[in-house]
Amino acid sequence: MNWSRNKKIKVMNIENTQSQMRKGILEFCILSVIRRGEAYPSDIVDEMRAANLQILEGTLYPLLTRLKNADMLTYRWVESNSGPPRKYFSLTPKGEDFYKELEATWFELANAVNTLTSKKDSLTTTVNEENEVQAEKSNS
């Protein structure tokens, strides 16, 4: 009997990690655009792309629908001179409150990440400095 098994080696995929990071902030970014005034979906896509956040309309529409169904967004139809009527989205009061919560969370996360990623000292230097401070407090 052969007891050897093929071992599957999992490789970290940077594209997958980057995609997950973007998905985590997508809703906040969409609401940020809409918060400034009524927005048509293709305008949201254009503004996101201009900010170097790639989004497809096939990703945007389900998010807009979910946010609308959760009473975060409302919309109105506007007649168009070149085709069918257009749906323009805006935040509801509930959506505005939700946005403010996301904004606070974003600032917390951004500050934490900036703090961690901007440190230049080695971890042992930081730990040694903290130990010295504790020792000084104990001696006083």
Chimera marker file (.cmm) of the C-alpha trace (Angstrom):
<marker_set name="trace">
<marker id="1" x="0.000" y="0.000" z="0.000" r="1" g="1" b="0" radius="0.5"/>
<marker id="2" x="1.348" y="3.426" z="-0.931" r="1" g="1" b="0" radius="0.5"/>
<marker id="3" x="0.922" y="5.845" z="1.926" r="1" g="1" b="0" radius="0.5"/>
<marker id="4" x="2.420" y="8.849" z="0.190" r="1" g="1" b="0" radius="0.5"/>
<marker id="5" x="-0.070" y="11.519" z="-0.678" r="1" g="1" b="0" radius="0.5"/>
<marker id="6" x="0.133" y="14.463" z="-2.999" r="1" g="1" b="0" radius="0.5"/>
<marker id="7" x="0.490" y="17.566" z="-0.929" r="1" g="1" b="0" radius="0.5"/>
<marker id="8" x="-1.355" y="20.587" z="-2.179" r="1" g="1" b="0" radius="0.5"/>
<marker id="9" x="0.665" y="23.700" z="-1.732" r="1" g="1" b="0" radius="0.5"/>
<marker id="10" x="-1.389" y="26.821" z="-1.348" r="1" g="1" b="0" radius="0.5"/>
<marker id="11" x="0.178" y="29.841" z="-2.925" r="1" g="1" b="0" radius="0.5"/>
<marker id="12" x="-0.793" y="33.329" z="-1.884" r="1" g="1" b="0" radius="0.5"/>
<marker id="13" x="-2.379" y="35.063" z="-4.809" r="1" g="1" b="0" radius="0.5"/>
<marker id="14" x="-1.748" y="38.820" z="-4.693" r="1" g="1" b="0" radius="0.5"/>
<marker id="15" x="-4.547" y="39.571" z="-7.157" r="1" g="1" b="0" radius="0.5"/>
<marker id="16" x="-7.067" y="37.798" z="-4.911" r="1" g="1" b="0" radius="0.5"/>
<marker id="17" x="-5.888" y="39.707" z="-1.846" r="1" g="1" b="0" radius="0.5"/>
<marker id="18" x="-6.012" y="43.010" z="-3.717" r="1" g="1" b="0" radius="0.5"/>
<marker id="19" x="-9.517" y="42.200" z="-4.971" r="1" g="1" b="0" radius="0.5"/>
<marker id="20" x="-10.726" y="41.428" z="-1.443" r="1" g="1" b="0" radius="0.5"/>
<marker id="21" x="-9.283" y="44.704" z="-0.164" r="1" g="1" b="0" radius="0.5"/>
<marker id="22" x="-11.087" y="46.641" z="-2.912" r="1" g="1" b="0" radius="0.5"/>
<marker id="23" x="-14.384" y="44.843" z="-2.279" r="1" g="1" b="0" radius="0.5"/>
<marker id="24" x="-14.184" y="45.844" z="1.359" r="1" g="1" b="0" radius="0.5"/>
<marker id="25" x="-14.218" y="49.556" z="0.513" r="1" g="1" b="0" radius="0.5"/>
<marker id="26" x="-16.400" y="49.484" z="-2.600" r="1" g="1" b="0" radius="0.5"/>
<marker id="27" x="-19.696" y="50.213" z="-0.839" r="1" g="1" b="0" radius="0.5"/>
<marker id="28" x="-18.157" y="53.127" z="1.054" r="1" g="1" b="0" radius="0.5"/>
<marker id="29" x="-16.719" y="54.601" z="-2.157" r="1" g="1" b="0" radius="0.5"/>
<marker id="30" x="-20.019" y="54.252" z="-4.037" r="1" g="1" b="0" radius="0.5"/>
<marker id="31" x="-21.889" y="55.967" z="-1.219" r="1" g="1" b="0" radius="0.5"/>
<marker id="32" x="-19.220" y="58.699" z="-1.166" r="1" g="1" b="0" radius="0.5"/>
<marker id="33" x="-19.956" y="59.504" z="-4.806" r="1" g="1" b="0" radius="0.5"/>
<marker id="34" x="-23.740" y="59.433" z="-4.362" r="1" g="1" b="0" radius="0.5"/>
<marker id="35" x="-23.548" y="61.487" z="-1.172" r="1" g="1" b="0" radius="0.5"/>
<marker id="36" x="-22.376" y="64.521" z="-3.167" r="1" g="1" b="0" radius="0.5"/>
<marker id="37" x="-25.571" y="64.541" z="-5.226" r="1" g="1" b="0" radius="0.5"/>
<marker id="38" x="-27.819" y="62.450" z="-7.426" r="1" g="1" b="0" radius="0.5"/>
<marker id="39" x="-25.770" y="60.002" z="-9.434" r="1" g="1" b="0" radius="0.5"/>
<marker id="40" x="-26.363" y="57.968" z="-12.566" r="1" g="1" b="0" radius="0.5"/>
<marker id="41" x="-24.649" y="54.533" z="-12.458" r="1" g="1" b="0" radius="0.5"/>
<marker id="42" x="-22.331" y="55.139" z="-15.416" r="1" g="1" b="0" radius="0.5"/>
<marker id="43" x="-21.213" y="58.398" z="-13.778" r="1" g="1" b="0" radius="0.5"/>
<marker id="44" x="-20.387" y="56.421" z="-10.623" r="1" g="1" b="0" radius="0.5"/>
<marker id="45" x="-18.338" y="53.964" z="-12.700" r="1" g="1" b="0" radius="0.5"/>
<marker id="46" x="-16.520" y="56.823" z="-14.453" r="1" g="1" b="0" radius="0.5"/>
<marker id="47" x="-15.692" y="58.577" z="-11.197" r="1" g="1" b="0" radius="0.5"/>
<marker id="48" x="-14.486" y="55.350" z="-9.582" r="1" g="1" b="0" radius="0.5"/>
<marker id="49" x="-12.271" y="54.604" z="-12.578" r="1" g="1" b="0" radius="0.5"/>
<marker id="50" x="-10.893" y="58.157" z="-12.528" r="1" g="1" b="0" radius="0.5"/>
<marker id="51" x="-9.858" y="57.460" z="-8.918" r="1" g="1" b="0" radius="0.5"/>
<marker id="52" x="-8.157" y="54.238" z="-10.113" r="1" g="1" b="0" radius="0.5"/>
<marker id="53" x="-10.813" y="51.962" z="-8.588" r="1" g="1" b="0" radius="0.5"/>
<marker id="54" x="-11.892" y="49.629" z="-11.343" r="1" g="1" b="0" radius="0.5"/>
<marker id="55" x="-15.546" y="48.607" z="-11.179" r="1" g="1" b="0" radius="0.5"/>
<marker id="56" x="-17.822" y="47.023" z="-13.731" r="1" g="1" b="0" radius="0.5"/>
<marker id="57" x="-21.464" y="47.972" z="-14.144" r="1" g="1" b="0" radius="0.5"/>
<marker id="58" x="-22.230" y="44.289" z="-13.527" r="1" g="1" b="0" radius="0.5"/>
<marker id="59" x="-20.748" y="44.738" z="-10.054" r="1" g="1" b="0" radius="0.5"/>
<marker id="60" x="-22.295" y="48.142" z="-9.416" r="1" g="1" b="0" radius="0.5"/>
<marker id="61" x="-25.947" y="47.387" z="-10.224" r="1" g="1" b="0" radius="0.5"/>
<marker id="62" x="-26.377" y="44.558" z="-7.685" r="1" g="1" b="0" radius="0.5"/>
<marker id="63" x="-24.771" y="46.750" z="-4.998" r="1" g="1" b="0" radius="0.5"/>
<marker id="64" x="-27.092" y="49.642" z="-5.835" r="1" g="1" b="0" radius="0.5"/>
<marker id="65" x="-30.096" y="47.311" z="-5.703" r="1" g="1" b="0" radius="0.5"/>
<marker id="66" x="-29.025" y="45.885" z="-2.347" r="1" g="1" b="0" radius="0.5"/>
<marker id="67" x="-28.490" y="49.377" z="-0.917" r="1" g="1" b="0" radius="0.5"/>
<marker id="68" x="-31.868" y="50.502" z="-2.270" r="1" g="1" b="0" radius="0.5"/>
<marker id="69" x="-33.620" y="47.449" z="-0.787" r="1" g="1" b="0" radius="0.5"/>
<marker id="70" x="-31.991" y="48.247" z="2.568" r="1" g="1" b="0" radius="0.5"/>
<marker id="71" x="-33.460" y="51.793" z="2.362" r="1" g="1" b="0" radius="0.5"/>
<marker id="72" x="-30.012" y="53.354" z="2.077" r="1" g="1" b="0" radius="0.5"/>
<marker id="73" x="-30.730" y="54.745" z="-1.397" r="1" g="1" b="0" radius="0.5"/>
<marker id="74" x="-33.664" y="56.067" z="-3.306" r="1" g="1" b="0" radius="0.5"/>
<marker id="75" x="-33.909" y="56.862" z="-6.991" r="1" g="1" b="0" radius="0.5"/>
<marker id="76" x="-35.889" y="58.847" z="-9.479" r="1" g="1" b="0" radius="0.5"/>
<marker id="77" x="-36.409" y="58.381" z="-13.177" r="1" g="1" b="0" radius="0.5"/>
<marker id="78" x="-35.297" y="61.164" z="-15.496" r="1" g="1" b="0" radius="0.5"/>
<marker id="79" x="-36.313" y="61.262" z="-19.140" r="1" g="1" b="0" radius="0.5"/>
<marker id="80" x="-33.415" y="61.099" z="-21.566" r="1" g="1" b="0" radius="0.5"/>
<marker id="81" x="-33.111" y="62.747" z="-24.974" r="1" g="1" b="0" radius="0.5"/>
<marker id="82" x="-31.028" y="59.834" z="-26.204" r="1" g="1" b="0" radius="0.5"/>
<marker id="83" x="-32.704" y="56.604" z="-25.157" r="1" g="1" b="0" radius="0.5"/>
<marker id="84" x="-34.660" y="55.195" z="-22.245" r="1" g="1" b="0" radius="0.5"/>
<marker id="85" x="-35.232" y="57.084" z="-18.984" r="1" g="1" b="0" radius="0.5"/>
<marker id="86" x="-32.305" y="57.158" z="-16.573" r="1" g="1" b="0" radius="0.5"/>
<marker id="87" x="-32.350" y="56.131" z="-12.932" r="1" g="1" b="0" radius="0.5"/>
<marker id="88" x="-30.576" y="58.627" z="-10.649" r="1" g="1" b="0" radius="0.5"/>
<marker id="89" x="-29.680" y="57.502" z="-7.122" r="1" g="1" b="0" radius="0.5"/>
<marker id="90" x="-29.448" y="59.552" z="-3.935" r="1" g="1" b="0" radius="0.5"/>
<marker id="91" x="-28.946" y="58.791" z="-0.248" r="1" g="1" b="0" radius="0.5"/>
<marker id="92" x="-31.881" y="58.472" z="2.110" r="1" g="1" b="0" radius="0.5"/>
<marker id="93" x="-31.561" y="59.781" z="5.694" r="1" g="1" b="0" radius="0.5"/>
<marker id="94" x="-30.849" y="56.182" z="6.739" r="1" g="1" b="0" radius="0.5"/>
<marker id="95" x="-28.209" y="55.991" z="4.007" r="1" g="1" b="0" radius="0.5"/>
<marker id="96" x="-26.635" y="59.232" z="5.247" r="1" g="1" b="0" radius="0.5"/>
<marker id="97" x="-26.375" y="57.788" z="8.781" r="1" g="1" b="0" radius="0.5"/>
<marker id="98" x="-24.936" y="54.558" z="7.372" r="1" g="1" b="0" radius="0.5"/>
<marker id="99" x="-22.398" y="56.554" z="5.370" r="1" g="1" b="0" radius="0.5"/>
<marker id="100" x="-21.293" y="58.463" z="8.482" r="1" g="1" b="0" radius="0.5"/>
<marker id="101" x="-20.725" y="55.151" z="10.311" r="1" g="1" b="0" radius="0.5"/>
<marker id="102" x="-18.698" y="53.794" z="7.393" r="1" g="1" b="0" radius="0.5"/>
<marker id="103" x="-16.715" y="57.027" z="7.228" r="1" g="1" b="0" radius="0.5"/>
<marker id="104" x="-15.832" y="56.803" z="10.935" r="1" g="1" b="0" radius="0.5"/>
<marker id="105" x="-14.807" y="53.175" z="10.468" r="1" g="1" b="0" radius="0.5"/>
<marker id="106" x="-12.719" y="54.075" z="7.417" r="1" g="1" b="0" radius="0.5"/>
<marker id="107" x="-10.822" y="56.801" z="9.313" r="1" g="1" b="0" radius="0.5"/>
<marker id="108" x="-10.182" y="54.405" z="12.203" r="1" g="1" b="0" radius="0.5"/>
<marker id="109" x="-8.869" y="51.717" z="9.857" r="1" g="1" b="0" radius="0.5"/>
<marker id="110" x="-6.845" y="54.118" z="7.709" r="1" g="1" b="0" radius="0.5"/>
<marker id="111" x="-5.196" y="55.635" z="10.788" r="1" g="1" b="0" radius="0.5"/>
<marker id="112" x="-4.420" y="52.199" z="12.235" r="1" g="1" b="0" radius="0.5"/>
<marker id="113" x="-2.959" y="50.944" z="8.958" r="1" g="1" b="0" radius="0.5"/>
<marker id="114" x="-0.936" y="54.145" z="8.472" r="1" g="1" b="0" radius="0.5"/>
<marker id="115" x="0.406" y="53.863" z="12.005" r="1" g="1" b="0" radius="0.5"/>
<marker id="116" x="1.475" y="50.263" z="11.482" r="1" g="1" b="0" radius="0.5"/>
<marker id="117" x="2.891" y="50.643" z="7.992" r="1" g="1" b="0" radius="0.5"/>
<marker id="118" x="4.774" y="53.882" z="8.650" r="1" g="1" b="0" radius="0.5"/>
<marker id="119" x="6.832" y="52.592" z="11.580" r="1" g="1" b="0" radius="0.5"/>
<marker id="120" x="10.526" y="52.407" z="10.767" r="1" g="1" b="0" radius="0.5"/>
<marker id="121" x="11.899" y="50.942" z="13.999" r="1" g="1" b="0" radius="0.5"/>
<marker id="122" x="12.294" y="47.223" z="14.373" r="1" g="1" b="0" radius="0.5"/>
<marker id="123" x="9.793" y="45.520" z="16.641" r="1" g="1" b="0" radius="0.5"/>
<marker id="124" x="12.491" y="44.674" z="19.204" r="1" g="1" b="0" radius="0.5"/>
<marker id="125" x="13.513" y="48.347" z="19.444" r="1" g="1" b="0" radius="0.5"/>
<marker id="126" x="9.911" y="49.352" z="20.129" r="1" g="1" b="0" radius="0.5"/>
<marker id="127" x="9.469" y="46.611" z="22.734" r="1" g="1" b="0" radius="0.5"/>
<marker id="128" x="12.748" y="47.559" z="24.444" r="1" g="1" b="0" radius="0.5"/>
<marker id="129" x="11.678" y="51.217" z="24.601" r="1" g="1" b="0" radius="0.5"/>
<marker id="130" x="8.335" y="50.234" z="26.137" r="1" g="1" b="0" radius="0.5"/>
<marker id="131" x="10.117" y="48.056" z="28.700" r="1" g="1" b="0" radius="0.5"/>
<marker id="132" x="12.392" y="50.969" z="29.620" r="1" g="1" b="0" radius="0.5"/>
<marker id="133" x="9.373" y="53.250" z="30.139" r="1" g="1" b="0" radius="0.5"/>
<marker id="134" x="7.716" y="50.622" z="32.349" r="1" g="1" b="0" radius="0.5"/>
<marker id="135" x="10.920" y="50.201" z="34.363" r="1" g="1" b="0" radius="0.5"/>
<marker id="136" x="11.176" y="53.957" z="34.889" r="1" g="1" b="0" radius="0.5"/>
<marker id="137" x="7.553" y="54.097" z="36.094" r="1" g="1" b="0" radius="0.5"/>
<marker id="138" x="8.213" y="51.237" z="38.533" r="1" g="1" b="0" radius="0.5"/>
<marker id="139" x="11.295" y="53.017" z="39.962" r="1" g="1" b="0" radius="0.5"/>
<marker id="140" x="9.470" y="56.315" z="40.548" r="1" g="1" b="0" radius="0.5"/>
<link id1="1" id2="2" r="1" g="1" b="0" radius="0.2"/>
<link id1="2" id2="3" r="1" g="1" b="0" radius="0.2"/>
<link id1="3" id2="4" r="1" g="1" b="0" radius="0.2"/>
<link id1="4" id2="5" r="1" g="1" b="0" radius="0.2"/>
<link id1="5" id2="6" r="1" g="1" b="0" radius="0.2"/>
<link id1="6" id2="7" r="1" g="1" b="0" radius="0.2"/>
<link id1="7" id2="8" r="1" g="1" b="0" radius="0.2"/>
<link id1="8" id2="9" r="1" g="1" b="0" radius="0.2"/>
<link id1="9" id2="10" r="1" g="1" b="0" radius="0.2"/>
<link id1="10" id2="11" r="1" g="1" b="0" radius="0.2"/>
<link id1="11" id2="12" r="1" g="1" b="0" radius="0.2"/>
<link id1="12" id2="13" r="1" g="1" b="0" radius="0.2"/>
<link id1="13" id2="14" r="1" g="1" b="0" radius="0.2"/>
<link id1="14" id2="15" r="1" g="1" b="0" radius="0.2"/>
<link id1="15" id2="16" r="1" g="1" b="0" radius="0.2"/>
<link id1="16" id2="17" r="1" g="1" b="0" radius="0.2"/>
<link id1="17" id2="18" r="1" g="1" b="0" radius="0.2"/>
<link id1="18" id2="19" r="1" g="1" b="0" radius="0.2"/>
<link id1="19" id2="20" r="1" g="1" b="0" radius="0.2"/>
<link id1="20" id2="21" r="1" g="1" b="0" radius="0.2"/>
<link id1="21" id2="22" r="1" g="1" b="0" radius="0.2"/>
<link id1="22" id2="23" r="1" g="1" b="0" radius="0.2"/>
<link id1="23" id2="24" r="1" g="1" b="0" radius="0.2"/>
<link id1="24" id2="25" r="1" g="1" b="0" radius="0.2"/>
<link id1="25" id2="26" r="1" g="1" b="0" radius="0.2"/>
<link id1="26" id2="27" r="1" g="1" b="0" radius="0.2"/>
<link id1="27" id2="28" r="1" g="1" b="0" radius="0.2"/>
<link id1="28" id2="29" r="1" g="1" b="0" radius="0.2"/>
<link id1="29" id2="30" r="1" g="1" b="0" radius="0.2"/>
<link id1="30" id2="31" r="1" g="1" b="0" radius="0.2"/>
<link id1="31" id2="32" r="1" g="1" b="0" radius="0.2"/>
<link id1="32" id2="33" r="1" g="1" b="0" radius="0.2"/>
<link id1="33" id2="34" r="1" g="1" b="0" radius="0.2"/>
<link id1="34" id2="35" r="1" g="1" b="0" radius="0.2"/>
<link id1="35" id2="36" r="1" g="1" b="0" radius="0.2"/>
<link id1="36" id2="37" r="1" g="1" b="0" radius="0.2"/>
<link id1="37" id2="38" r="1" g="1" b="0" radius="0.2"/>
<link id1="38" id2="39" r="1" g="1" b="0" radius="0.2"/>
<link id1="39" id2="40" r="1" g="1" b="0" radius="0.2"/>
<link id1="40" id2="41" r="1" g="1" b="0" radius="0.2"/>
<link id1="41" id2="42" r="1" g="1" b="0" radius="0.2"/>
<link id1="42" id2="43" r="1" g="1" b="0" radius="0.2"/>
<link id1="43" id2="44" r="1" g="1" b="0" radius="0.2"/>
<link id1="44" id2="45" r="1" g="1" b="0" radius="0.2"/>
<link id1="45" id2="46" r="1" g="1" b="0" radius="0.2"/>
<link id1="46" id2="47" r="1" g="1" b="0" radius="0.2"/>
<link id1="47" id2="48" r="1" g="1" b="0" radius="0.2"/>
<link id1="48" id2="49" r="1" g="1" b="0" radius="0.2"/>
<link id1="49" id2="50" r="1" g="1" b="0" radius="0.2"/>
<link id1="50" id2="51" r="1" g="1" b="0" radius="0.2"/>
<link id1="51" id2="52" r="1" g="1" b="0" radius="0.2"/>
<link id1="52" id2="53" r="1" g="1" b="0" radius="0.2"/>
<link id1="53" id2="54" r="1" g="1" b="0" radius="0.2"/>
<link id1="54" id2="55" r="1" g="1" b="0" radius="0.2"/>
<link id1="55" id2="56" r="1" g="1" b="0" radius="0.2"/>
<link id1="56" id2="57" r="1" g="1" b="0" radius="0.2"/>
<link id1="57" id2="58" r="1" g="1" b="0" radius="0.2"/>
<link id1="58" id2="59" r="1" g="1" b="0" radius="0.2"/>
<link id1="59" id2="60" r="1" g="1" b="0" radius="0.2"/>
<link id1="60" id2="61" r="1" g="1" b="0" radius="0.2"/>
<link id1="61" id2="62" r="1" g="1" b="0" radius="0.2"/>
<link id1="62" id2="63" r="1" g="1" b="0" radius="0.2"/>
<link id1="63" id2="64" r="1" g="1" b="0" radius="0.2"/>
<link id1="64" id2="65" r="1" g="1" b="0" radius="0.2"/>
<link id1="65" id2="66" r="1" g="1" b="0" radius="0.2"/>
<link id1="66" id2="67" r="1" g="1" b="0" radius="0.2"/>
<link id1="67" id2="68" r="1" g="1" b="0" radius="0.2"/>
<link id1="68" id2="69" r="1" g="1" b="0" radius="0.2"/>
<link id1="69" id2="70" r="1" g="1" b="0" radius="0.2"/>
<link id1="70" id2="71" r="1" g="1" b="0" radius="0.2"/>
<link id1="71" id2="72" r="1" g="1" b="0" radius="0.2"/>
<link id1="72" id2="73" r="1" g="1" b="0" radius="0.2"/>
<link id1="73" id2="74" r="1" g="1" b="0" radius="0.2"/>
<link id1="74" id2="75" r="1" g="1" b="0" radius="0.2"/>
<link id1="75" id2="76" r="1" g="1" b="0" radius="0.2"/>
<link id1="76" id2="77" r="1" g="1" b="0" radius="0.2"/>
<link id1="77" id2="78" r="1" g="1" b="0" radius="0.2"/>
<link id1="78" id2="79" r="1" g="1" b="0" radius="0.2"/>
<link id1="79" id2="80" r="1" g="1" b="0" radius="0.2"/>
<link id1="80" id2="81" r="1" g="1" b="0" radius="0.2"/>
<link id1="81" id2="82" r="1" g="1" b="0" radius="0.2"/>
<link id1="82" id2="83" r="1" g="1" b="0" radius="0.2"/>
<link id1="83" id2="84" r="1" g="1" b="0" radius="0.2"/>
<link id1="84" id2="85" r="1" g="1" b="0" radius="0.2"/>
<link id1="85" id2="86" r="1" g="1" b="0" radius="0.2"/>
<link id1="86" id2="87" r="1" g="1" b="0" radius="0.2"/>
<link id1="87" id2="88" r="1" g="1" b="0" radius="0.2"/>
<link id1="88" id2="89" r="1" g="1" b="0" radius="0.2"/>
<link id1="89" id2="90" r="1" g="1" b="0" radius="0.2"/>
<link id1="90" id2="91" r="1" g="1" b="0" radius="0.2"/>
<link id1="91" id2="92" r="1" g="1" b="0" radius="0.2"/>
<link id1="92" id2="93" r="1" g="1" b="0" radius="0.2"/>
<link id1="93" id2="94" r="1" g="1" b="0" radius="0.2"/>
<link id1="94" id2="95" r="1" g="1" b="0" radius="0.2"/>
<link id1="95" id2="96" r="1" g="1" b="0" radius="0.2"/>
<link id1="96" id2="97" r="1" g="1" b="0" radius="0.2"/>
<link id1="97" id2="98" r="1" g="1" b="0" radius="0.2"/>
<link id1="98" id2="99" r="1" g="1" b="0" radius="0.2"/>
<link id1="99" id2="100" r="1" g="1" b="0" radius="0.2"/>
<link id1="100" id2="101" r="1" g="1" b="0" radius="0.2"/>
<link id1="101" id2="102" r="1" g="1" b="0" radius="0.2"/>
<link id1="102" id2="103" r="1" g="1" b="0" radius="0.2"/>
<link id1="103" id2="104" r="1" g="1" b="0" radius="0.2"/>
<link id1="104" id2="105" r="1" g="1" b="0" radius="0.2"/>
<link id1="105" id2="106" r="1" g="1" b="0" radius="0.2"/>
<link id1="106" id2="107" r="1" g="1" b="0" radius="0.2"/>
<link id1="107" id2="108" r="1" g="1" b="0" radius="0.2"/>
<link id1="108" id2="109" r="1" g="1" b="0" radius="0.2"/>
<link id1="109" id2="110" r="1" g="1" b="0" radius="0.2"/>
<link id1="110" id2="111" r="1" g="1" b="0" radius="0.2"/>
<link id1="111" id2="112" r="1" g="1" b="0" radius="0.2"/>
<link id1="112" id2="113" r="1" g="1" b="0" radius="0.2"/>
<link id1="113" id2="114" r="1" g="1" b="0" radius="0.2"/>
<link id1="114" id2="115" r="1" g="1" b="0" radius="0.2"/>
<link id1="115" id2="116" r="1" g="1" b="0" radius="0.2"/>
<link id1="116" id2="117" r="1" g="1" b="0" radius="0.2"/>
<link id1="117" id2="118" r="1" g="1" b="0" radius="0.2"/>
<link id1="118" id2="119" r="1" g="1" b="0" radius="0.2"/>
<link id1="119" id2="120" r="1" g="1" b="0" radius="0.2"/>
<link id1="120" id2="121" r="1" g="1" b="0" radius="0.2"/>
<link id1="121" id2="122" r="1" g="1" b="0" radius="0.2"/>
<link id1="122" id2="123" r="1" g="1" b="0" radius="0.2"/>
<link id1="123" id2="124" r="1" g="1" b="0" radius="0.2"/>
<link id1="124" id2="125" r="1" g="1" b="0" radius="0.2"/>
<link id1="125" id2="126" r="1" g="1" b="0" radius="0.2"/>
<link id1="126" id2="127" r="1" g="1" b="0" radius="0.2"/>
<link id1="127" id2="128" r="1" g="1" b="0" radius="0.2"/>
<link id1="128" id2="129" r="1" g="1" b="0" radius="0.2"/>
<link id1="129" id2="130" r="1" g="1" b="0" radius="0.2"/>
<link id1="130" id2="131" r="1" g="1" b="0" radius="0.2"/>
<link id1="131" id2="132" r="1" g="1" b="0" radius="0.2"/>
<link id1="132" id2="133" r="1" g="1" b="0" radius="0.2"/>
<link id1="133" id2="134" r="1" g="1" b="0" radius="0.2"/>
<link id1="134" id2="135" r="1" g="1" b="0" radius="0.2"/>
<link id1="135" id2="136" r="1" g="1" b="0" radius="0.2"/>
<link id1="136" id2="137" r="1" g="1" b="0" radius="0.2"/>
<link id1="137" id2="138" r="1" g="1" b="0" radius="0.2"/>
<link id1="138" id2="139" r="1" g="1" b="0" radius="0.2"/>
<link id1="139" id2="140" r="1" g="1" b="0" radius="0.2"/>
</marker_set>
